[in-house]
Amino acid sequence: MTLRPVHYISLTLLTLLLIAAAAAYRSQTLKLTETQIIETYAARYLDTHQDAQLTHCRARPGPVKTTRMVVICGPEPFDATRHYEYHVGPLGGLIAQNGPADWATKTPLAPRDAA
């Protein structure tokens, strides 16, 4: 089978479309700052307890490539009844939320993060 000019044109257009989609995705990830992400999930944490404070929240890079960061909220020292972790995707969306009900089956990042 020989490639005709229409095949080359189709392949070129498909490649350009994929490059444009990748550039659009990348520009969206750059528009949302880490500070905005932390503030968004810190506000969610503030709704959990009357004693919750904005200074209880911090962030660290995600443990896997699909997670942009993990926002960790809770008082120091670690308190399993008031500790929350928000795993955030590349565009700022919530991938997973772990809270007090989850620590019986999951390992929180905070104790390892505190060192």
N, CA, C and O atoms as a printed pandas DataFrame, in Angstrom:
     atom_number atom_name residue_name chain_id  residue_number  x_coord  y_coord  z_coord
0              1         N          MET        A               1    0.854   -1.180    0.000
1              2        CA          MET        A               1    0.000    0.000    0.000
2              3         C          MET        A               1    0.892    1.232    0.000
3              4         O          MET        A               1    1.815    1.346    0.806
4              5         N          THR        A               2    0.614    2.125   -0.887
5              6        CA          THR        A               2    1.381    3.368   -0.956
6              7         C          THR        A               2    0.560    4.490   -0.349
7              8         O          THR        A               2   -0.665    4.532   -0.458
8              9         N          LEU        A               3    1.272    5.386    0.287
9             10        CA          LEU        A               3    0.601    6.536    0.887
10            11         C          LEU        A               3    0.377    7.603   -0.170
11            12         O          LEU        A               3    1.275    7.951   -0.936
12            13         N          ARG        A               4   -0.818    8.098   -0.188
13            14        CA          ARG        A               4   -1.174    9.157   -1.128
14            15         C          ARG        A               4   -1.075   10.503   -0.422
15            16         O          ARG        A               4   -0.997   10.545    0.806
16            17         N          PRO        A               5   -1.078   11.583   -1.157
17            18        CA          PRO        A               5   -1.005   12.911   -0.531
18            19         C          PRO        A               5   -2.114   13.153    0.494
19            20         O          PRO        A               5   -1.897   13.843    1.489
20            21         N          VAL        A               6   -3.290   12.594    0.257
21            22        CA          VAL        A               6   -4.382   12.776    1.205
22            23         C          VAL        A               6   -4.046   12.135    2.554
23            24         O          VAL        A               6   -4.466   12.640    3.595
24            25         N          HIS        A               7   -3.301   11.040    2.549
25            26        CA          HIS        A               7   -2.876   10.397    3.792
26            27         C          HIS        A               7   -1.912   11.295    4.556
27            28         O          HIS        A               7   -2.025   11.436    5.773
28            29         N          TYR        A               8   -0.972   11.898    3.851
29            30        CA          TYR        A               8   -0.017   12.795    4.499
30            31         C          TYR        A               8   -0.717   14.015    5.084
31            32         O          TYR        A               8   -0.387   14.461    6.183
32            33         N          ILE        A               9   -1.673   14.545    4.355
33            34        CA          ILE        A               9   -2.423   15.707    4.837
34            35         C          ILE        A               9   -3.227   15.324    6.079
35            36         O          ILE        A               9   -3.257   16.079    7.051
36            37         N          SER        A              10   -3.870   14.174    6.055
37            38        CA          SER        A              10   -4.652   13.722    7.209
38            39         C          SER        A              10   -3.754   13.508    8.428
39            40         O          SER        A              10   -4.100   13.906    9.541
40            41         N          LEU        A              11   -2.615   12.887    8.212
41            42        CA          LEU        A              11   -1.679   12.658    9.298
42            43         C          LEU        A              11   -1.149   13.975    9.856
43            44         O          LEU        A              11   -1.007   14.118   11.070
44            45         N          THR        A              12   -0.861   14.912    9.006
45            46        CA          THR        A              12   -0.383   16.226    9.440
46            47         C          THR        A              12   -1.453   16.950   10.245
47            48         O          THR        A              12   -1.148   17.533   11.285
48            49         N          LEU        A              13   -2.700   16.923    9.786
49            50        CA          LEU        A              13   -3.782   17.577   10.512
50            51         C          LEU        A              13   -4.023   16.924   11.875
51            52         O          LEU        A              13   -4.258   17.619   12.864
52            53         N          LEU        A              14   -3.965   15.617   11.927
53            54        CA          LEU        A              14   -4.130   14.913   13.190
54            55         C          LEU        A              14   -3.007   15.281   14.170
55            56         O          LEU        A              14   -3.260   15.494   15.356
56            57         N          THR        A              15   -1.791   15.351   13.680
57            58        CA          THR        A              15   -0.652   15.728   14.525
58            59         C          THR        A              15   -0.824   17.148   15.048
59            60         O          THR        A              15   -0.586   17.406   16.228
60            61         N          LEU        A              16   -1.232   18.066   14.189
61            62        CA          LEU        A              16   -1.444   19.449   14.620
62            63         C          LEU        A              16   -2.575   19.549   15.644
63            64         O          LEU        A              16   -2.489   20.338   16.585
64            65         N          LEU        A              17   -3.617   18.767   15.468
65            66        CA          LEU        A              17   -4.721   18.752   16.417
66            67         C          LEU        A              17   -4.257   18.246   17.788
67            68         O          LEU        A              17   -4.631   18.809   18.817
68            69         N          LEU        A              18   -3.456   17.202   17.801
69            70        CA          LEU        A              18   -2.934   16.675   19.067
70            71         C          LEU        A              18   -1.997   17.671   19.747
71            72         O          LEU        A              18   -2.022   17.809   20.970
72            73         N          ILE        A              19   -1.188   18.352   18.980
73            74        CA          ILE        A              19   -0.298   19.371   19.550
74            75         C          ILE        A              19   -1.111   20.515   20.131
75            76         O          ILE        A              19   -0.789   21.007   21.212
76            77         N          ALA        A              20   -2.151   20.948   19.441
77            78        CA          ALA        A              20   -3.008   22.026   19.944
78            79         C          ALA        A              20   -3.723   21.612   21.224
79            80         O          ALA        A              20   -3.848   22.412   22.151
80            81         N          ALA        A              21   -4.192   20.370   21.280
81            82        CA          ALA        A              21   -4.870   19.885   22.487
82            83         C          ALA        A              21   -3.902   19.827   23.660
83            84         O          ALA        A              21   -4.267   20.194   24.777
84            85         N          ALA        A              22   -2.686   19.376   23.429
85            86        CA          ALA        A              22   -1.685   19.314   24.498
86            87         C          ALA        A              22   -1.322   20.714   24.985
87            88         O          ALA        A              22   -1.149   20.924   26.186
88            89         N          ALA        A              23   -1.206   21.664   24.076
89            90        CA          ALA        A              23   -0.889   23.039   24.462
90            91         C          ALA        A              23   -2.033   23.663   25.263
91            92         O          ALA        A              23   -1.787   24.375   26.237
92            93         N          ALA        A              24   -3.268   23.403   24.865
93            94        CA          ALA        A              24   -4.416   23.932   25.611
94            95         C          ALA        A              24   -4.466   23.345   27.021
95            96         O          ALA        A              24   -4.729   24.067   27.983
96            97         N          TYR        A              25   -4.218   22.059   27.149
97            98        CA          TYR        A              25   -4.208   21.404   28.456
98            99         C          TYR        A              25   -3.114   22.005   29.339
99           100         O          TYR        A              25   -3.348   22.308   30.509
100          101         N          ARG        A              26   -1.944   22.172   28.780
101          102        CA          ARG        A              26   -0.813   22.724   29.538
102          103         C          ARG        A              26   -1.093   24.157   29.975
103          104         O          ARG        A              26   -0.737   24.537   31.091
104          105         N          SER        A              27   -1.715   24.951   29.130
105          106        CA          SER        A              27   -2.000   26.341   29.500
106          107         C          SER        A              27   -3.017   26.408   30.640
107          108         O          SER        A              27   -2.954   27.308   31.477
108          109         N          GLN        A              28   -3.953   25.458   30.673
109          110        CA          GLN        A              28   -4.922   25.431   31.767
110          111         C          GLN        A              28   -4.259   25.070   33.084
111          112         O          GLN        A              28   -4.628   25.614   34.125
112          113         N          THR        A              29   -3.288   24.163   33.063
113          114        CA          THR        A              29   -2.600   23.803   34.297
114          115         C          THR        A              29   -1.741   24.955   34.802
115          116         O          THR        A              29   -1.538   25.091   36.008
116          117         N          LEU        A              30   -1.240   25.776   33.905
117          118        CA          LEU        A              30   -0.401   26.901   34.318
118          119         C          LEU        A              30   -1.219   28.072   34.840
119          120         O          LEU        A              30   -0.701   28.879   35.614
120          121         N          LYS        A              31   -2.481   28.189   34.440
121          122        CA          LYS        A              31   -3.327   29.300   34.892
122          123         C          LYS        A              31   -3.676   29.188   36.369
123          124         O          LYS        A              31   -3.819   30.206   37.047
124          125         N          LEU        A              32   -3.814   27.985   36.870
125          126        CA          LEU        A              32   -4.191   27.762   38.255
126          127         C          LEU        A              32   -2.926   27.618   39.099
127          128         O          LEU        A              32   -2.140   26.692   38.897
128          129         N          THR        A              33   -2.734   28.538   40.046
129          130        CA          THR        A              33   -1.528   28.505   40.860
130          131         C          THR        A              33   -1.683   27.545   42.036
131          132         O          THR        A              33   -2.793   27.176   42.417
132          133         N          GLU        A              34   -0.555   27.155   42.593
133          134        CA          GLU        A              34   -0.576   26.289   43.765
134          135         C          GLU        A              34   -1.252   26.986   44.943
135          136         O          GLU        A              34   -1.964   26.355   45.723
136          137         N          THR        A              35   -1.024   28.282   45.061
137          138        CA          THR        A              35   -1.654   29.054   46.140
138          139         C          THR        A              35   -3.173   28.999   46.029
139          140         O          THR        A              35   -3.856   28.826   47.038
140          141         N          GLN        A              36   -3.705   29.141   44.834
141          142        CA          GLN        A              36   -5.150   29.071   44.640
142          143         C          GLN        A              36   -5.695   27.691   45.010
143          144         O          GLN        A              36   -6.770   27.576   45.598
144          145         N          ILE        A              37   -4.947   26.656   44.662
145          146        CA          ILE        A              37   -5.379   25.306   44.996
146          147         C          ILE        A              37   -5.404   25.119   46.508
147          148         O          ILE        A              37   -6.381   24.607   47.054
148          149         N          ILE        A              38   -4.334   25.532   47.188
149          150        CA          ILE        A              38   -4.267   25.376   48.643
150          151         C          ILE        A              38   -5.392   26.161   49.308
151          152         O          ILE        A              38   -6.031   25.654   50.230
152          153         N          GLU        A              39   -5.644   27.388   48.858
153          154        CA          GLU        A              39   -6.716   28.199   49.447
154          155         C          GLU        A              39   -8.081   27.547   49.253
155          156         O          GLU        A              39   -8.925   27.606   50.147
156          157         N          THR        A              40   -8.308   26.931   48.102
157          158        CA          THR        A              40   -9.586   26.272   47.829
158          159         C          THR        A              40   -9.844   25.131   48.811
159          160         O          THR        A              40  -10.931   25.029   49.380
160          161         N          TYR        A              41   -8.851   24.282   49.006
161          162        CA          TYR        A              41   -9.048   23.134   49.880
162          163         C          TYR        A              41   -8.919   23.503   51.357
163          164         O          TYR        A              41   -9.491   22.824   52.210
164          165         N          ALA        A              42   -8.186   24.554   51.667
165          166        CA          ALA        A              42   -8.144   25.040   53.050
166          167         C          ALA        A              42   -9.528   25.563   53.444
167          168         O          ALA        A              42   -9.962   25.371   54.580
168          169         N          ALA        A              43  -10.216   26.217   52.519
169          170        CA          ALA        A              43  -11.571   26.695   52.802
170          171         C          ALA        A              43  -12.504   25.525   53.082
171          172         O          ALA        A              43  -13.375   25.615   53.947
172          173         N          ARG        A              44  -12.327   24.433   52.357
173          174        CA          ARG        A              44  -13.132   23.237   52.597
174          175         C          ARG        A              44  -12.839   22.687   53.996
175          176         O          ARG        A              44  -13.752   22.268   54.708
176          177         N          TYR        A              45  -11.557   22.690   54.383
177          178        CA          TYR        A              45  -11.173   22.213   55.714
178          179         C          TYR        A              45  -11.769   23.094   56.808
179          180         O          TYR        A              45  -12.197   22.584   57.843
180          181         N          LEU        A              46  -11.801   24.402   56.592
181          182        CA          LEU        A              46  -12.331   25.325   57.602
182          183         C          LEU        A              46  -13.797   25.035   57.917
183          184         O          LEU        A              46  -14.280   25.370   58.999
184          185         N          ASP        A              47  -14.492   24.422   56.987
185          186        CA          ASP        A              47  -15.900   24.062   57.203
186          187         C          ASP        A              47  -16.066   22.786   58.041
187          188         O          ASP        A              47  -17.189   22.445   58.413
188          189         N          THR        A              48  -14.973   22.077   58.345
189          190        CA          THR        A              48  -15.086   20.797   59.039
190          191         C          THR        A              48  -15.193   20.929   60.557
191          192         O          THR        A              48  -15.905   20.143   61.183
192          193         N          HIS        A              49  -14.509   21.895   61.165
193          194        CA          HIS        A              49  -14.473   22.042   62.622
194          195         C          HIS        A              49  -14.512   23.520   62.986
195          196         O          HIS        A              49  -14.033   24.365   62.229
196          197         N          GLN        A              50  -15.070   23.825   64.122
197          198        CA          GLN        A              50  -15.093   25.217   64.567
198          199         C          GLN        A              50  -13.697   25.688   64.981
199          200         O          GLN        A              50  -13.426   26.888   64.957
200          201         N          ASP        A              51  -12.801   24.759   65.361
201          202        CA          ASP        A              51  -11.441   25.114   65.766
202          203         C          ASP        A              51  -10.450   25.074   64.605
203          204         O          ASP        A              51   -9.262   25.327   64.802
204          205         N          ALA        A              52  -10.915   24.763   63.414
205          206        CA          ALA        A              52  -10.027   24.685   62.257
206          207         C          ALA        A              52   -9.468   26.068   61.934
207          208         O          ALA        A              52  -10.174   27.074   62.012
208          209         N          GLN        A              53   -8.192   26.099   61.571
209          210        CA          GLN        A              53   -7.531   27.357   61.232
210          211         C          GLN        A              53   -6.826   27.208   59.897
211          212         O          GLN        A              53   -6.394   26.117   59.526
212          213         N          LEU        A              54   -6.715   28.312   59.185
213          214        CA          LEU        A              54   -6.056   28.325   57.892
214          215         C          LEU        A              54   -4.595   27.886   58.019
215          216         O          LEU        A              54   -4.052   27.266   57.104
216          217         N          THR        A              55   -3.969   28.200   59.130
217          218        CA          THR        A              55   -2.558   27.844   59.334
218          219         C          THR        A              55   -2.348   26.348   59.555
219          220         O          THR        A              55   -1.206   25.893   59.616
220          221         N          HIS        A              56   -3.416   25.585   59.675
221          222        CA          HIS        A              56   -3.306   24.135   59.820
222          223         C          HIS        A              56   -3.056   23.450   58.485
223          224         O          HIS        A              56   -2.824   22.241   58.450
224          225         N          CYS        A              57   -3.099   24.198   57.383
225          226        CA          CYS        A              57   -2.997   23.592   56.054
226          227         C          CYS        A              57   -1.640   23.865   55.410
227          228         O          CYS        A              57   -1.054   24.938   55.554
228          229         N          ARG        A              58   -1.172   22.858   54.702
229          230        CA          ARG        A              58    0.055   22.959   53.930
230          231         C          ARG        A              58   -0.083   22.004   52.745
231          232         O          ARG        A              58   -1.061   21.261   52.661
232          233         N          ALA        A              59    0.864   22.017   51.851
233          234        CA          ALA        A              59    0.781   21.138   50.681
234          235         C          ALA        A              59    2.141   20.528   50.394
235          236         O          ALA        A              59    3.186   21.040   50.796
236          237         N          ARG        A              60    2.082   19.429   49.691
237          238        CA          ARG        A              60    3.301   18.776   49.222
238          239         C          ARG        A              60    3.021   18.200   47.846
239          240         O          ARG        A              60    1.859   17.995   47.495
240          241         N          PRO        A              61    4.049   17.935   47.062
241          242        CA          PRO        A              61    3.825   17.351   45.732
242          243         C          PRO        A              61    3.111   16.017   45.833
243          244         O          PRO        A              61    3.244   15.292   46.819
244          245         N          GLY        A              62    2.366   15.714   44.812
245          246        CA          GLY        A              62    1.632   14.459   44.787
246          247         C          GLY        A              62    2.556   13.254   44.747
247          248         O          GLY        A              62    3.634   13.324   44.157
248          249         N          PRO        A              63    2.150   12.144   45.368
249          250        CA          PRO        A              63    2.986   10.946   45.389
250          251         C          PRO        A              63    3.031   10.205   44.053
251          252         O          PRO        A              63    3.924    9.389   43.821
252          253         N          VAL        A              64    2.074   10.489   43.184
253          254        CA          VAL        A              64    2.050    9.877   41.852
254          255         C          VAL        A              64    1.898   10.981   40.816
255          256         O          VAL        A              64    1.463   12.088   41.133
256          257         N          LYS        A              65    2.258   10.675   39.582
257          258        CA          LYS        A              65    2.279   11.693   38.525
258          259         C          LYS        A              65    0.899   12.287   38.244
259          260         O          LYS        A              65    0.805   13.444   37.836
260          261         N          THR        A              66   -0.161   11.527   38.450
261          262        CA          THR        A              66   -1.505   12.027   38.160
262          263         C          THR        A              66   -2.022   12.962   39.252
263          264         O          THR        A              66   -3.077   13.575   39.088
264          265         N          THR        A              67   -1.302   13.076   40.350
265          266        CA          THR        A              67   -1.691   13.959   41.446
266          267         C          THR        A              67   -0.749   15.153   41.467
267          268         O          THR        A              67    0.456   14.995   41.661
268          269         N          ARG        A              68   -1.295   16.347   41.269
269          270        CA          ARG        A              68   -0.472   17.557   41.250
270          271         C          ARG        A              68    0.084   17.864   42.634
271          272         O          ARG        A              68    1.264   18.182   42.781
272          273         N          MET        A              69   -0.765   17.769   43.638
273          274        CA          MET        A              69   -0.335   18.010   45.010
274          275         C          MET        A              69   -1.324   17.398   45.974
275          276         O          MET        A              69   -2.436   17.022   45.606
276          277         N          VAL        A              70   -0.890   17.307   47.223
277          278        CA          VAL        A              70   -1.762   16.867   48.301
278          279         C          VAL        A              70   -1.809   18.003   49.310
279          280         O          VAL        A              70   -0.782   18.401   49.859
280          281         N          VAL        A              71   -3.003   18.517   49.549
281          282        CA          VAL        A              71   -3.195   19.557   50.556
282          283         C          VAL        A              71   -3.516   18.835   51.859
283          284         O          VAL        A              71   -4.493   18.092   51.948
284          285         N          ILE        A              72   -2.678   19.065   52.864
285          286        CA          ILE        A              72   -2.792   18.389   54.157
286          287         C          ILE        A              72   -3.252   19.413   55.181
287          288         O          ILE        A              72   -2.609   20.446   55.366
288          289         N          CYS        A              73   -4.353   19.131   55.839
289          290        CA          CYS        A              73   -4.903   20.052   56.835
290          291         C          CYS        A              73   -5.150   19.319   58.146
291          292         O          CYS        A              73   -5.718   18.227   58.166
292          293         N          GLY        A              74   -4.722   19.922   59.216
293          294        CA          GLY        A              74   -4.937   19.362   60.543
294          295         C          GLY        A              74   -3.944   19.966   61.516
295          296         O          GLY        A              74   -2.861   20.394   61.117
296          297         N          PRO        A              75   -4.306   20.003   62.789
297          298        CA          PRO        A              75   -3.423   20.602   63.780
298          299         C          PRO        A              75   -2.190   19.725   64.044
299          300         O          PRO        A              75   -2.201   18.517   63.807
300          301         N          GLU        A              76   -1.156   20.358   64.530
301          302        CA          GLU        A              76    0.045   19.631   64.965
302          303         C          GLU        A              76    0.017   19.549   66.476
303          304         O          GLU        A              76   -0.352   20.538   67.108
304          305         N          PRO        A              77    0.372   18.461   67.088
305          306        CA          PRO        A              77    0.769   17.205   66.469
306          307         C          PRO        A              77   -0.424   16.526   65.809
307          308         O          PRO        A              77   -1.569   16.941   65.988
308          309         N          PHE        A              78   -0.143   15.490   65.055
309          310        CA          PHE        A              78   -1.155   14.781   64.283
310          311         C          PHE        A              78   -2.322   14.344   65.166
311          312         O          PHE        A              78   -2.131   13.742   66.223
312          313         N          ASP        A              79   -3.524   14.658   64.710
313          314        CA          ASP        A              79   -4.756   14.280   65.404
314          315         C          ASP        A              79   -5.657   13.607   64.370
315          316         O          ASP        A              79   -6.212   14.271   63.494
316          317         N          ALA        A              80   -5.799   12.295   64.477
317          318        CA          ALA        A              80   -6.556   11.530   63.485
318          319         C          ALA        A              80   -8.012   11.961   63.389
319          320         O          ALA        A              80   -8.650   11.727   62.363
320          321         N          THR        A              81   -8.549   12.580   64.420
321          322        CA          THR        A              81   -9.949   12.997   64.379
322          323         C          THR        A              81  -10.138   14.323   63.649
323          324         O          THR        A              81  -11.266   14.698   63.332
324          325         N          ARG        A              82   -9.054   15.029   63.380
325          326        CA          ARG        A              82   -9.163   16.337   62.721
326          327         C          ARG        A              82   -8.210   16.483   61.542
327          328         O          ARG        A              82   -7.916   17.603   61.126
328          329         N          HIS        A              83   -7.729   15.390   61.006
329          330        CA          HIS        A              83   -6.757   15.411   59.917
330          331         C          HIS        A              83   -7.443   15.089   58.583
331          332         O          HIS        A              83   -8.194   14.119   58.477
332          333         N          TYR        A              84   -7.175   15.911   57.581
333          334        CA          TYR        A              84   -7.741   15.726   56.249
334          335         C          TYR        A              84   -6.645   15.841   55.207
335          336         O          TYR        A              84   -5.702   16.615   55.371
336          337         N          GLU        A              85   -6.768   15.073   54.141
337          338        CA          GLU        A              85   -5.859   15.163   53.000
338          339         C          GLU        A              85   -6.696   15.258   51.731
339          340         O          GLU        A              85   -7.615   14.468   51.512
340          341         N          TYR        A              86   -6.363   16.234   50.907
341          342        CA          TYR        A              86   -7.067   16.450   49.647
342          343         C          TYR        A              86   -6.074   16.201   48.517
343          344         O          TYR        A              86   -5.124   16.967   48.349
344          345         N          HIS        A              87   -6.282   15.144   47.744
345          346        CA          HIS        A              87   -5.418   14.809   46.616
346          347         C          HIS        A              87   -5.983   15.534   45.391
347          348         O          HIS        A              87   -7.130   15.320   44.998
348          349         N          VAL        A              88   -5.157   16.392   44.803
349          350        CA          VAL        A              88   -5.603   17.314   43.765
350          351         C          VAL        A              88   -4.969   16.951   42.420
351          352         O          VAL        A              88   -3.770   16.685   42.339
352          353         N          GLY        A              89   -5.788   16.942   41.370
353          354        CA          GLY        A              89   -5.323   16.626   40.023
354          355         C          GLY        A              89   -4.639   17.798   39.350
355          356         O          GLY        A              89   -4.553   18.881   39.930
356          357         N          PRO        A              90   -4.150   17.599   38.135
357          358        CA          PRO        A              90   -3.397   18.625   37.415
358          359         C          PRO        A              90   -4.158   19.927   37.183
359          360         O          PRO        A              90   -3.548   20.995   37.144
360          361         N          LEU        A              91   -5.474   19.857   37.029
361          362        CA          LEU        A              91   -6.271   21.062   36.786
362          363         C          LEU        A              91   -6.941   21.581   38.050
363          364         O          LEU        A              91   -7.796   22.462   37.971
364          365         N          GLY        A              92   -6.570   21.053   39.218
365          366        CA          GLY        A              92   -7.107   21.536   40.484
366          367         C          GLY        A              92   -8.313   20.784   40.998
367          368         O          GLY        A              92   -8.835   21.113   42.063
368          369         N          GLY        A              93   -8.763   19.793   40.277
369          370        CA          GLY        A              93   -9.921   19.016   40.713
370          371         C          GLY        A              93   -9.557   18.004   41.792
371          372         O          GLY        A              93   -8.423   17.531   41.863
372          373         N          LEU        A              94  -10.523   17.687   42.618
373          374        CA          LEU        A              94  -10.324   16.738   43.703
374          375         C          LEU        A              94  -10.306   15.313   43.154
375          376         O          LEU        A              94  -11.259   14.872   42.511
376          377         N          ILE        A              95   -9.221   14.607   43.413
377          378        CA          ILE        A              95   -9.107   13.203   43.022
378          379         C          ILE        A              95   -9.598   12.311   44.156
379          380         O          ILE        A              95  -10.368   11.375   43.942
380          381         N          ALA        A              96   -9.135   12.620   45.369
381          382        CA          ALA        A              96   -9.531   11.834   46.540
382          383         C          ALA        A              96   -9.450   12.705   47.776
383          384         O          ALA        A              96   -8.607   13.598   47.875
384          385         N          GLN        A              97  -10.328   12.436   48.706
385          386        CA          GLN        A              97  -10.308   13.125   49.995
386          387         C          GLN        A              97  -10.276   12.067   51.082
387          388         O          GLN        A              97  -11.111   11.163   51.112
388          389         N          ASN        A              98   -9.304   12.191   51.971
389          390        CA          ASN        A              98   -9.204   11.283   53.110
390          391         C          ASN        A              98   -9.408   12.090   54.374
391          392         O          ASN        A              98   -8.865   13.185   54.523
392          393         N          GLY        A              99  -10.198   11.538   55.282
393          394        CA          GLY        A              99  -10.481   12.236   56.528
394          395         C          GLY        A              99  -10.491   11.281   57.696
395          396         O          GLY        A              99  -10.026   10.148   57.572
396          397         N          PRO        A             100  -11.014   11.715   58.834
397          398        CA          PRO        A             100  -10.992   10.897   60.051
398          399         C          PRO        A             100  -11.533    9.480   59.875
399          400         O          PRO        A             100  -11.018    8.547   60.491
400          401         N          ALA        A             101  -12.542    9.305   59.061
401          402        CA          ALA        A             101  -13.129    7.974   58.889
402          403         C          ALA        A             101  -12.231    7.032   58.086
403          404         O          ALA        A             101  -12.464    5.823   58.074
404          405         N          ASP        A             102  -11.209    7.568   57.417
405          406        CA          ASP        A             102  -10.371    6.761   56.533
406          407         C          ASP        A             102   -9.097    6.228   57.183
407          408         O          ASP        A             102   -8.471    5.326   56.627
408          409         N          TRP        A             103   -8.693    6.748   58.331
409          410        CA          TRP        A             103   -7.372    6.416   58.869
410          411         C          TRP        A             103   -7.266    5.005   59.425
411          412         O          TRP        A             103   -6.163    4.545   59.721
412          413         N          ALA        A             104   -8.368    4.317   59.572
413          414        CA          ALA        A             104   -8.307    2.914   60.006
414          415         C          ALA        A             104   -7.784    2.018   58.878
415          416         O          ALA        A             104   -7.183    0.976   59.138
416          417         N          THR        A             105   -8.013    2.423   57.631
417          418        CA          THR        A             105   -7.615    1.593   56.494
418          419         C          THR        A             105   -6.546    2.234   55.610
419          420         O          THR        A             105   -5.990    1.564   54.740
420          421         N          LYS        A             106   -6.253    3.499   55.814
421          422        CA          LYS        A             106   -5.274    4.204   54.985
422          423         C          LYS        A             106   -4.200    4.820   55.857
423          424         O          LYS        A             106   -4.414    5.063   57.045
424          425         N          THR        A             107   -3.045    5.071   55.265
425          426        CA          THR        A             107   -1.950    5.690   55.988
426          427         C          THR        A             107   -1.876    7.161   55.604
427          428         O          THR        A             107   -1.681    7.471   54.429
428          429         N          PRO        A             108   -2.025    8.073   56.556
429          430        CA          PRO        A             108   -1.953    9.497   56.233
430          431         C          PRO        A             108   -0.527    9.910   55.889
431          432         O          PRO        A             108    0.437    9.292   56.340
432          433         N          LEU        A             109   -0.406   10.958   55.088
433          434        CA          LEU        A             109    0.905   11.483   54.727
434          435         C          LEU        A             109    1.500   12.331   55.839
435          436         O          LEU        A             109    2.721   12.471   55.914
436          437         N          ALA        A             110    0.670   12.898   56.702
437          438        CA          ALA        A             110    1.139   13.866   57.698
438          439         C          ALA        A             110    2.228   13.353   58.626
439          440         O          ALA        A             110    3.234   14.047   58.778
440          441         N          PRO        A             111    2.104   12.179   59.266
441          442        CA          PRO        A             111    3.176   11.759   60.159
442          443         C          PRO        A             111    4.534   11.671   59.476
443          444         O          PRO        A             111    5.563   11.999   60.068
444          445         N          ARG        A             112    4.526   11.225   58.227
445          446        CA          ARG        A             112    5.787   11.163   57.465
446          447         C          ARG        A             112    6.215   12.548   57.038
447          448         O          ARG        A             112    7.409   12.821   56.918
448          449         N          ASP        A             113    5.244   13.439   56.802
449          450        CA          ASP        A             113    5.532   14.789   56.341
450          451         C          ASP        A             113    6.091   15.653   57.475
451          452         O          ASP        A             113    6.834   16.601   57.219
452          453         N          ALA        A             114    5.742   15.337   58.711
453          454        CA          ALA        A             114    6.117   16.176   59.843
454          455         C          ALA        A             114    7.608   16.110   60.164
455          456         O          ALA        A             114    8.129   17.011   60.822
456          457         N          ALA        A             115    8.291   15.089   59.727
457          458        CA          ALA        A             115    9.699   14.898   60.085
458          459         C          ALA        A             115   10.621   15.886   59.427
459          460         O          ALA        A             115   11.832   15.837   59.642
